[in-house]
């Protein structure tokens, strides 16, 4: 989760910024907005966890309006098997780590 995790986040950021460009944002604006979004979300998650023990799932619920734009995006991610892709990536990483550790 931790060792390769930054690469997963960076890949998500790449795709988010690219999608922003495809929707008409300049490359700089799209990347800046993506970075600020990830930074803000991570900062809020840390603050809320430290202060109140709030889980990311609860934060997601708080920022998702019923039938709103965020809900539409989250439904798209669910239909695209986002959860399974993330879980599979973590599993593939762990499997490879175990494989490499057996070689040494």
N, C-alpha and C positions, 0 to 999 in steps of 0.2 A: 504494500500500500504506500509506504513511504519512499522507498528507494527509487522506484520507477514512476511513482505518482506524479511528480512534476511534469514528466513527459506527457502523461495523459491530459493534464490541465493545459499544457502548452498546445497540444493538438486540438483540444476543444477551442482554445482561444484562436488558433489559426483559422478554424472553420467558421467561428463566429464572426471574426473580422472579415473573412472572405465573403460571407453571406451579406454582411453590411455593405460591402462594396458592390455586390450584385444588386442590392436594393437602392444604389445611388449615392452612398456616402463616399467621400474621398478615402483613399487608402489610409492616410494619416488620421483622419477623423474616426474612421471605423476601428483602427487599431487602438487609438487613444480611448475611445468609448469602451472597447472590450477590456482593456487593461483596468480602467477605472471600475467597471462592473465587477470583474473578478476580485480586485483589491477590496472594493466596498463590501462585497458579499462575504469574503473571507474575514475581514475585520469585524463585521457584524456577527458572524458565526462565533468567532472567538470571544467577543465581548459578551454575547448572550449565554454562551456555554459557561464562561467563567462566573458571570454575575448570577445567572438563574438556572443553569443546567439545561438550557434549551437545546434541543436536538435540531439538526438541519431540516429534518422533515417538518417540524413545527414552523420553522422560519419560512420554508417553502409554502406551507399552507397560509401563513399570514400575508404573503405577498401575491397570492393567487386569488384574483376576484372570480367568482362564479361566472362562467360564460364570457370571460374576458380574454384579452390577448395572451396573457401568460398561460391561462388554462389551455387555450388552443395550441400553444407551442408545446406545453407539457404532454398533451394528448398525442401530438405528432411524434414527439420523442418516444413515448410509450409504444406507439404503433410501429415505430422503426426499431424496436427492441433495444433501446438505449440501455436499459437496466441490465439486460443480458450481455450486451457488449462490454459494459464496464466490468461486470462480474467475471466474464470470460477473460478479459485482459488481465485482471488480477490473478486469476487462476493460471493462465499461461505463464505469467511472470514467475509465480511461485513454483510451478512445475519446472521451469527452466533453471531457476535458482537451485532447486534440489538436485537436478541433473548435473549442474556444474559443480556442486559441492561433493558429489560422489566421485568426480574425476580427480579431486585433489587429495 
